[in-house]
Amino acid sequence: MDTPATRTRIIVLGGGISGLLAAWYLRQRGHEVEVWEATSTIGGWAQTLAWPGPQGEPGWLERGPQGLRVSRNGALARLLLELDLEARPAGSKGPRWLGRGGRRHPGPTTLAGLLGAPGLSLGDKLRLLAEPLIPAGNDPGETLQAFFARRLGGGFARELLPALVGGVLAAPPDRIGLEALPRLRQLEARGGLLLGGLRLGAERTRLLPGGTGSLARTLAERLGCVRTETSARSLEALPAGRWRVHGEGIAAEVDAVVVALPASQATSLLAPVSPKAADLLEGIPRLDLRVWHSRHAPVPGWERGFSLLVHPPEGHGLLGAVAFAGDDPRGVPGLLQVRTYLGGAFPVAPGLEAWPGVFAELRRWLPELPEAVQVREEVCPGAFPLLAPGHGGRVTQLLTALPPSLHWVGAARFGPGLPELAEGLEAWAQARLR
Ligand SMILES: Cc1cc2nc3c(=O)[nH]c(=O)nc-3n(C[C@H](O)[C@H](O)[C@H](O)COP(=O)(O)OP(=O)(O)OC[C@H]3O[C@@H](n4cnc5c(N)ncnc54)[C@H](O)[C@@H]3O)c2cc1C
């Protein structure tokens, strides 16, 4: 750890994974840090919530990520090591499907799956194989749609990409800029998706023994400076670039403030002290997700779980579903646990507002799925920022508009994925808060 010339007292607002990571990396640089979290629990979306089984058996659900994408030598891999958190491989997965043309097909996540994927002509498949020969692009405003069309061909971008992107980022690929998945640029710089992937090492999904939420819990325990039920209400600029942060019945004077809040809360805090930054933040679209968790009798062949992504216009708002493997310690023994997600940037058909409609739509793709024995809905308002093409320019303007010693971090800056947040926040803290 390199110690700063002067020890700086910093307050981080928001005890979601962004705020906790920011605090962790700042602490490593020798700063004195405190985190304020408005609710009684830390972790924000990245929480593992108790959901007992039908007989009261212990069981859990993930509010956000079901697993962690960890790449060798990535910031998340380093963090898990520092925290002594042993993440086990997700194990061999059960079937992966793509719902397209009214039925499901093997998912295009392997070369064999790709070559057998629905809707691709022979020319489209040959074009996929030419990917290593495609030169790197340099358009900073490129959309995911244009990037994949350039690298893998128009057939892939038209027929398969909408389901893959909709299922991960909850929006169509022509509305998302490359900033949302910075790893794609890295792969391209290393020779393309295929060769770059081989060179950089594939990302592997890992599971933490106590669920994804144990990452936030461990960070908070190790930091020992997280105040829960402490909501930031306003910011007051003091002389010499210092700040006073006001909460309910509490105030703190600090050298710097890090705002790690969802955009709506960040906007209202920033508006009085930096109207331009607040305006720019307000302009970043936010997507609402609806998530249904359900438990069912087991289905032969799905013991290792499954994943389904649906070509967005065909799902009427249903983007996909994913199941725990039967031996996942978070599930209830003897039951299949499924998470179904809807919405984001896609309109949800009126019939899919409640579970019976969602279940009927699921059965269209998964006819084997038995009636649920337990169902729970978790709505996720504003869960995902939409990083539209040109988002990087907006972020630069926003950072320039912020007054000295006031910082803004989070999913709308670095991308919503946990690996992107870890990567972005580690680099940000190393660059000494710029
Ligand atoms: C259903 C779903 C599935 C997802 N799946 C994946 C996945 O598979 N892989 C992946 O990498 N990512 C996934 N994500 C995204 C990821 O979980 C989020 O991008 C990430 O957790 C956001 O963290 P954050 O800290 O930026 O924001 P948040 O989690 O929103 O945390 C912000 C925190 O600030 C607190 N707060 C609000 N106002 C105040 C205030 N005034 N003062 C103090 N505190 C305040 C909130 O209570 C909250 O705890 C998923 C998200 C959802 C919702």
The ligand as an ORCA input file, in Angstrom:
! r2SCAN-3c Opt
* xyz 0 1
  C     -31.979     -8.485    -11.177
  C     -30.552     -8.049    -11.351
  C     -29.656     -8.953    -11.906
  C     -28.309     -8.585    -12.061
  N     -27.448     -9.496    -12.576
  C     -26.137     -9.220    -12.648
  C     -25.199    -10.191    -13.086
  O     -25.561    -11.319    -13.414
  N     -23.879     -9.852    -13.112
  C     -23.442     -8.614    -12.730
  O     -22.226     -8.367    -12.727
  N     -24.300     -7.658    -12.327
  C     -25.636     -7.930    -12.279
  N     -26.518     -6.984    -11.847
  C     -26.045     -5.599    -11.674
  C     -25.400     -5.308    -10.353
  O     -26.026     -6.028     -9.315
  C     -25.503     -3.806    -10.077
  O     -25.022     -3.066    -11.187
  C     -24.677     -3.388     -8.876
  O     -25.013     -4.201     -7.761
  C     -24.935     -1.918     -8.585
  O     -24.257     -1.565     -7.412
  P     -24.201     -0.048     -6.907
  O     -23.509     -0.057     -5.622
  O     -23.671      0.810     -8.000
  O     -25.731      0.405     -6.729
  P     -26.833     -0.126     -5.712
  O     -26.776     -1.593     -5.601
  O     -28.106      0.512     -6.178
  O     -26.396      0.478     -4.293
  C     -26.634      1.801     -3.919
  C     -26.803      1.866     -2.402
  O     -26.968      3.238     -2.014
  C     -27.925      3.273     -0.963
  N     -28.469      4.633     -0.905
  C     -29.433      5.192     -1.673
  N     -29.635      6.471     -1.328
  C     -28.784      6.743     -0.306
  C     -28.512      7.916      0.474
  N     -29.149      9.070      0.260
  N     -27.565      7.828      1.448
  C     -26.891      6.666      1.690
  N     -27.132      5.538      0.965
  C     -28.051      5.571     -0.018
  C     -28.928      2.218     -1.377
  O     -29.719      1.823     -0.261
  C     -28.022      1.114     -1.900
  O     -27.638      0.216     -0.883
  C     -27.868     -7.306    -11.664
  C     -28.787     -6.397    -11.096
  C     -30.110     -6.769    -10.929
  C     -31.060     -5.809    -10.291
*
